[in-house]
Amino acid sequence: MTVIEKLAKNRNGLENKLRNLLAKPVFLIEADAFALPCGCCGITVNTRGIQVDDLEIFEEHITEYLKEASFELDIEPSFLFARLVPGTSELASLNSRVLCNRCYMDFSKGSGKRPRPDIYILKLDRRE
């Protein structure tokens, strides 16, 4: 199976799980694998139809689904988070990332689920 086929199958599976969990129309309009110049890499899944309330209520399940989707693509994420549309309660994307050292330092300085108005942290592995 090619990378593109794996990514497409993964996006579809995650979308179906989220639709069943939330019992409403959820659309994962795009799934991207990325490697950033800083050294971070992972996947971003652009979403429509998921609200912050959904995330707060079903956080454990959504985190597990995103983690499973990552592992299926051979990504062992140290950081799972949702990006929010500024000024709304709408999720823009779900993200799974292996953090580089610099970005780890930036994100590990914050505290709580919302260190920035556009970020909702689902999981951040702390380094020793």
C-alpha positions as CSV (number, residue, x, y, z in Angstrom):
1,M,0.0,0.0,0.0
2,T,1.4,3.4,-0.9
3,V,1.7,6.3,1.5
4,I,-1.2,8.1,-0.2
5,E,-3.4,5.0,0.0
6,K,-2.6,4.6,3.7
7,L,-3.3,8.2,4.4
8,A,-6.6,8.1,2.5
9,K,-7.7,4.9,4.3
10,N,-6.6,6.4,7.7
11,R,-8.6,9.7,7.1
12,N,-11.7,7.7,6.2
13,G,-11.5,5.5,9.2
14,L,-10.9,8.4,11.6
15,E,-13.9,10.3,10.1
16,N,-16.2,7.3,10.5
17,K,-15.1,6.8,14.2
18,L,-15.7,10.5,14.9
19,R,-19.1,10.4,13.2
20,N,-20.2,7.4,15.2
21,L,-18.8,8.8,18.5
22,L,-20.4,12.3,18.1
23,A,-23.6,11.1,16.3
24,K,-23.5,14.0,13.9
25,P,-22.0,15.0,10.6
26,V,-18.3,15.3,10.9
27,F,-16.1,16.0,7.9
28,L,-12.4,15.4,7.7
29,I,-11.8,17.4,4.6
30,E,-8.1,16.9,4.3
31,A,-5.3,14.8,5.9
32,D,-1.7,15.8,5.4
33,A,1.6,14.2,6.5
34,F,4.3,16.9,7.1
35,A,7.9,17.4,7.9
36,L,8.8,20.9,9.1
37,P,12.1,22.7,8.7
38,C,12.5,22.8,12.5
39,G,12.4,19.0,12.7
40,C,8.8,18.5,13.8
41,C,6.8,15.9,11.7
42,G,3.4,14.3,11.9
43,I,-0.1,14.6,10.5
44,T,-2.7,17.3,10.4
45,V,-6.4,16.5,9.7
46,N,-8.6,19.5,8.8
47,T,-12.0,19.2,10.3
48,R,-15.5,20.6,10.0
49,G,-18.4,19.9,12.4
50,I,-16.5,19.4,15.6
51,Q,-16.8,21.9,18.4
52,V,-14.7,22.5,21.6
53,D,-17.7,21.1,23.6
54,D,-17.4,17.8,21.7
55,L,-13.7,17.7,22.4
56,E,-14.2,18.4,26.1
57,I,-16.9,15.7,26.5
58,F,-15.2,13.0,24.3
59,E,-11.6,14.0,24.8
60,E,-10.4,10.6,26.0
61,H,-12.0,8.9,22.9
62,I,-10.9,11.5,20.4
63,T,-7.3,11.3,21.8
64,E,-7.3,7.5,21.5
65,Y,-8.6,7.7,17.9
66,L,-6.0,10.2,16.9
67,K,-3.3,8.2,18.6
68,E,-4.4,5.0,16.7
69,A,-4.5,6.9,13.4
70,S,-1.0,8.1,14.1
71,F,0.3,4.6,14.9
72,E,-1.3,3.3,11.7
73,L,0.9,5.7,9.8
74,D,4.0,4.8,11.8
75,I,4.0,8.0,13.7
76,E,4.7,7.8,17.5
77,P,3.4,11.3,18.5
78,S,4.7,13.2,21.5
79,F,2.1,15.9,21.0
80,L,-1.6,15.6,20.1
81,F,-3.7,18.8,19.9
82,A,-6.6,20.5,18.2
83,R,-6.2,23.8,16.5
84,L,-9.2,26.1,16.9
85,V,-10.7,28.7,14.6
86,P,-9.8,31.9,16.4
87,G,-12.8,33.6,18.1
88,T,-15.1,30.5,17.7
89,S,-15.7,27.2,19.3
90,E,-15.0,25.3,16.0
91,L,-12.1,23.0,15.6
92,A,-10.0,23.7,12.5
93,S,-7.8,20.6,12.7
94,L,-6.6,17.6,14.8
95,N,-2.9,17.3,14.9
96,S,-0.4,14.6,15.8
97,R,3.2,15.7,16.0
98,V,6.6,14.4,16.9
99,L,8.1,17.6,18.4
100,C,11.6,18.8,17.7
101,N,13.6,20.1,20.7
102,R,12.9,23.8,20.1
103,C,9.1,23.3,19.7
104,Y,9.0,21.0,22.7
105,M,10.5,23.8,24.8
106,D,7.9,26.3,23.5
107,F,4.9,24.0,24.2
108,S,6.2,22.6,27.5
109,K,6.5,26.1,29.0
110,G,2.7,26.5,28.9
111,S,0.2,25.0,31.3
112,G,-3.3,23.6,31.1
113,K,-5.3,22.5,28.0
114,R,-5.3,25.9,26.4
115,P,-1.8,27.5,26.5
116,R,-2.8,29.7,23.5
117,P,-6.3,30.7,22.3
118,D,-5.9,28.6,19.2
119,I,-4.6,25.4,20.8
120,Y,-6.3,22.7,22.8
121,I,-3.8,20.1,24.1
122,L,-5.0,16.5,24.1
123,K,-1.6,14.9,25.0
124,L,1.9,16.2,25.6
125,D,4.6,13.7,26.5
126,R,6.9,15.4,29.1
127,R,10.6,14.7,28.7
128,E,12.8,14.0,31.7
